[in-house]
Structures are given as C-alpha cells and as structure tokens.
Amino acid sequence: MTRYGTLYGIGVGPGDPELITLKAVNRLKKVDVVFAAASTKNEASLAQSIAAPHLRPGVEVIRLDFPMTRDQAILTKAWRANADTVAGLLAKGKDAAFLTLGDPLTYSTFGYLLRTLNGLLSEIPVAVIPGITSYQAAAAHTGRVLAESGESLAVVSGVATEEELTRILSAADSSVILKAYKNMPVIRRVLAKLNLADSAVFVTRLGHEGEEVITDLNSVPDKPSYFSLVLVRRGARG
C-alpha cells in the first residue's frame, strides 16, 4: 500500500518575507520538496522569492507553470500535468509545500491544483496553512478600516462584469476589488456611478518595487500592474 506524503498549501503573504506566519516558516523548514507556482509568462516564481529566506538549505524546489489564459482546454491540461507531478513526489512518501501568494484558498492556483489532485487520488493527505492576503496588507499600509460593527465586507474580482460589480458594490458597506489590473476603466466608471470614487484608494505592487498608493482614481492607468487592488468603504475619504 502506497504511503503518500502530505501536501501543504502555504500562503506566503503579499510580498514582504516577514509577513509569513510562524506556522508556515516552521513547516517550510521540514518539507522534502517545495513546489513554486509561477505564470508561464514569468521567468521566476514570486512566491518562491518571498519564501526564499525561510527555506531549508538544499531543499528541492520544483517550479509549476500555470498559464494565464481563459482557454479551458489549456488550463485543464496544465492543471492535470501539475497534479501528476505533485502526486508523483507524494507517492514517494515525501512531504511537499505548495507556495502561493497571499492565502492558498483566496483567488489562488492552489484551489485548482487541489481540486485536480483530489480527482486523481483522494487519499492524499492535504493541509492548508493560511496566509495574509493582499487586501489585509493594503488596509494596514493605508490605515483604512476594512469593516466594523454591523458593516458588510465584499471581496470581488475586478474581472467581473460591470453589472456584477455594480450590484455588489452598491450593496456592501465596504468592498475589496482584487485583480484591478484587468478592468480598470470599468471599475472607475462603476465607482463614479455609485458616488464611491472619493471613498476608494488604489494600491499597487505593495511590498514590491514600484509600490504606489493612489487616492485619485483618475490618475490610475487603464492597465496597471497585475498586483493591483482597490479598497472602497462608504464614508471614507481617499
């Protein structure tokens, strides 16, 4: 009977190597293999560079490429190939960590890998170590309260349709718009329409070179960095 190693989904936070939990650091020092997720468009894994100070010397690091596309056939093929790679190592009894930016279960490639892996071998033991999200770090950096008392907080993807963005942002007291790189003109239009533009702040590349906080959304380029988000809270001033 095969004794599978454990797969640990580890969130390395938004960018600062110090914003990794002690539990994640302790686990990274024990695993046999580290899987580093990266876009096929990038030469290096950002998650790996963030975790680098905490990795055990000499630990095997394997890069897993995830294509940035909406073509389901390409995505399914990539997820299956990566799941096969992970399963092969775990089948040798090795414990492995899968590194992901932010939190493993919030807009993360880990969710796709986990679902595919479960479809192949449901008996593989999996543990998830949560990470600090980009919007938590952005709120801390700007000193903006995300929500309090009876307020609602919505987390929405910037790739949502204009109708969906309007519906969610008009209903929530406070909102986080992730993936703001994709649809900035639409985001700007919706916020203006709902009279929320002055209550929003744009944060990009937090914890990385080129970090910037912009309170005038009209100054935000139509195609900002991939690492961009918008914080919105009714009554707040940018």
C-alpha positions as CSV (number, residue, x, y, z in Angstrom):
1,M,0.0,0.0,0.0
2,T,1.4,3.4,-1.0
3,R,2.2,5.8,1.8
4,Y,1.7,9.2,0.5
5,G,3.5,12.2,1.8
6,T,1.4,15.3,2.9
7,L,0.9,18.3,0.6
8,Y,0.9,21.6,2.5
9,G,-0.7,24.5,0.8
10,I,1.2,27.5,2.2
11,G,0.3,31.2,1.8
12,V,3.4,33.3,1.7
13,G,1.6,36.6,2.1
14,P,1.5,39.6,-0.2
15,G,5.2,40.3,-0.7
16,D,7.1,41.1,2.5
17,P,9.1,37.9,3.6
18,E,8.3,39.0,7.2
19,L,4.5,38.7,6.6
20,I,4.6,34.9,6.7
21,T,3.2,33.0,9.7
22,L,5.4,31.2,12.1
23,K,3.5,28.0,11.3
24,A,4.4,28.4,7.6
25,V,8.0,29.1,8.4
26,N,8.2,26.1,10.7
27,R,6.7,23.8,8.1
28,L,8.9,25.1,5.3
29,K,11.9,24.0,7.3
30,K,10.7,20.4,7.4
31,V,9.3,19.6,4.0
32,D,11.2,17.5,1.5
33,V,10.1,19.3,-1.6
34,V,8.8,22.8,-2.4
35,F,6.5,23.5,-5.3
36,A,6.6,27.0,-6.6
37,A,3.7,28.3,-8.7
38,A,4.5,30.7,-11.5
39,S,2.9,32.2,-14.6
40,T,4.2,30.8,-17.8
41,K,4.9,34.4,-18.7
42,N,7.4,34.9,-15.9
43,E,11.0,33.6,-15.6
44,A,10.8,33.3,-11.8
45,S,8.3,32.5,-9.2
46,L,7.5,35.5,-7.0
47,A,6.1,33.2,-4.3
48,Q,9.4,31.4,-4.2
49,S,11.4,34.6,-3.9
50,I,9.3,35.7,-0.9
51,A,9.7,32.4,0.8
52,A,13.4,32.0,0.0
53,P,14.7,33.3,3.4
54,H,12.7,30.6,5.1
55,L,13.5,27.6,3.0
56,R,15.7,24.8,4.3
57,P,19.2,24.9,2.7
58,G,19.4,22.4,-0.2
59,V,15.6,21.7,-0.3
60,E,14.4,20.6,-3.7
61,V,12.4,23.3,-5.4
62,I,10.2,22.4,-8.4
63,R,8.5,25.1,-10.5
64,L,4.9,24.5,-11.6
65,D,3.8,26.6,-14.5
66,F,0.3,27.9,-14.7
67,P,-0.8,29.6,-17.9
68,M,-2.5,32.9,-17.7
69,T,-5.4,32.2,-20.1
70,R,-9.2,31.6,-20.1
71,D,-8.9,28.8,-22.6
72,Q,-10.4,25.9,-20.5
73,A,-8.7,23.2,-22.5
74,I,-5.2,24.7,-22.0
75,L,-6.0,25.3,-18.3
76,T,-7.2,21.7,-17.7
77,K,-4.2,20.3,-19.4
78,A,-1.8,22.4,-17.2
79,W,-3.7,21.6,-14.0
80,R,-3.5,17.9,-14.8
81,A,0.2,17.9,-15.6
82,N,1.0,19.8,-12.4
83,A,-1.2,17.5,-10.4
84,D,0.6,14.5,-11.9
85,T,4.0,16.0,-10.9
86,V,2.8,16.6,-7.3
87,A,1.2,13.2,-7.0
88,G,4.4,11.5,-8.2
89,L,6.5,13.1,-5.5
90,L,3.9,12.5,-2.8
91,A,3.7,8.8,-3.8
92,K,7.4,8.5,-2.8
93,G,6.4,9.4,0.7
94,K,7.8,12.9,0.6
95,D,6.1,15.8,2.2
96,A,5.8,18.8,0.0
97,A,4.8,22.5,0.2
98,F,3.0,24.3,-2.5
99,L,3.8,28.1,-2.3
100,T,1.2,30.6,-3.2
101,L,0.9,34.4,-2.9
102,G,-1.5,35.7,-0.3
103,D,-3.7,32.9,1.0
104,P,-4.0,29.4,-0.6
105,L,-7.8,29.5,-0.7
106,T,-8.4,33.0,-1.9
107,Y,-8.1,33.5,-5.6
108,S,-5.2,31.1,-5.7
109,T,-3.8,28.5,-8.1
110,F,-3.7,26.1,-5.2
111,G,-7.5,25.7,-5.3
112,Y,-7.3,24.4,-8.9
113,L,-4.4,22.1,-8.1
114,L,-6.2,20.7,-5.0
115,R,-9.4,20.0,-7.0
116,T,-7.5,18.2,-9.8
117,L,-5.4,16.3,-7.3
118,N,-8.5,15.1,-5.4
119,G,-9.9,13.9,-8.7
120,L,-6.8,11.7,-9.2
121,L,-6.0,10.5,-5.7
122,S,-8.5,11.5,-3.0
123,E,-6.4,9.6,-0.4
124,I,-3.5,12.1,-0.5
125,P,-3.3,14.0,2.8
126,V,-3.5,17.7,2.4
127,A,-3.1,20.5,5.0
128,V,-3.6,24.2,4.4
129,I,-1.6,27.0,6.2
130,P,-3.4,30.3,5.6
131,G,-1.6,33.5,4.6
132,I,-2.1,37.2,4.9
133,T,-4.0,38.5,1.9
134,S,-3.0,41.5,-0.3
135,Y,-6.0,43.4,0.8
136,Q,-5.3,42.9,4.5
137,A,-1.8,44.2,3.9
138,A,-3.1,47.1,1.9
139,A,-5.6,48.1,4.6
140,A,-2.8,48.0,7.2
141,H,-0.4,50.0,4.9
142,T,-3.0,52.7,4.3
143,G,-4.5,52.7,7.8
144,R,-8.0,52.1,6.4
145,V,-10.5,50.1,8.4
146,L,-12.0,47.3,6.3
147,A,-15.2,46.9,8.2
148,E,-16.5,47.2,11.8
149,S,-19.7,46.7,13.9
150,G,-22.6,45.5,11.6
151,E,-20.9,46.5,8.3
152,S,-20.7,44.1,5.4
153,L,-17.4,43.5,3.6
154,A,-17.4,42.2,0.0
155,V,-14.4,40.8,-1.8
156,V,-15.0,40.9,-5.6
157,S,-12.9,40.2,-8.6
158,G,-12.1,43.0,-11.0
159,V,-12.8,40.7,-13.9
160,A,-16.5,40.6,-13.0
161,T,-18.9,42.3,-15.4
162,E,-20.0,45.9,-15.0
163,E,-23.4,44.7,-13.9
164,E,-22.0,42.4,-11.3
165,L,-19.6,45.0,-9.9
166,T,-22.5,47.5,-9.7
167,R,-24.7,45.0,-7.9
168,I,-22.0,44.0,-5.3
169,L,-20.5,47.5,-4.7
170,S,-23.9,49.1,-4.3
171,A,-25.0,46.5,-1.6
172,A,-21.8,46.3,0.5
173,D,-20.7,48.9,3.1
174,S,-17.1,48.1,2.4
175,S,-15.5,46.4,-0.6
176,V,-12.2,45.0,-1.9
177,I,-11.7,44.8,-5.6
178,L,-9.0,42.4,-6.4
179,K,-7.5,41.8,-9.9
180,A,-8.0,45.5,-10.6
181,Y,-5.4,45.3,-13.3
182,K,-7.8,43.7,-15.7
183,N,-10.7,46.1,-16.0
184,M,-9.7,49.5,-14.5
185,P,-11.8,51.7,-16.8
186,V,-15.0,49.7,-15.9
187,I,-14.1,49.8,-12.2
188,R,-13.6,53.5,-12.3
189,R,-16.9,54.0,-14.1
190,V,-18.9,51.9,-11.6
191,L,-17.4,53.7,-8.6
192,A,-18.2,57.1,-10.1
193,K,-21.7,56.0,-10.9
194,L,-22.2,54.8,-7.3
195,N,-20.6,58.0,-5.9
196,L,-17.9,55.9,-4.3
197,A,-14.9,57.2,-6.2
198,D,-13.9,59.6,-3.4
199,S,-14.2,56.7,-0.9
200,A,-11.8,54.5,-2.8
201,V,-8.0,54.0,-2.7
202,F,-5.9,52.2,-5.3
203,V,-2.9,50.2,-4.1
204,T,-0.4,48.6,-6.5
205,R,2.7,46.4,-6.1
206,L,2.5,46.5,-2.3
207,G,5.7,45.2,-0.8
208,H,7.5,45.2,-4.2
209,E,9.5,47.6,-6.2
210,G,7.2,50.3,-7.7
211,E,4.8,50.2,-4.7
212,E,2.2,53.0,-5.0
213,V,-0.9,54.3,-3.3
214,I,-3.3,56.5,-5.3
215,T,-6.3,58.2,-4.0
216,D,-7.4,59.9,-7.2
217,L,-8.6,57.0,-9.4
218,N,-8.5,59.2,-12.5
219,S,-4.7,59.1,-12.1
220,V,-4.6,55.3,-12.3
221,P,-3.6,54.0,-15.7
222,D,-6.1,51.9,-17.6
223,K,-3.7,48.9,-17.5
224,P,-2.0,48.9,-14.1
225,S,0.3,46.2,-12.7
226,Y,-1.1,42.8,-12.2
227,F,-0.6,43.3,-8.4
228,S,-3.3,45.9,-8.0
229,L,-6.4,46.3,-5.9
230,V,-8.9,48.9,-4.8
231,L,-10.3,49.4,-1.3
232,V,-13.7,51.0,-1.0
233,R,-15.6,52.0,2.1
234,R,-18.6,54.2,2.3
235,G,-17.9,57.5,4.0
236,A,-14.1,57.0,3.9
237,R,-12.1,59.6,2.2
238,G,-9.3,58.6,-0.1
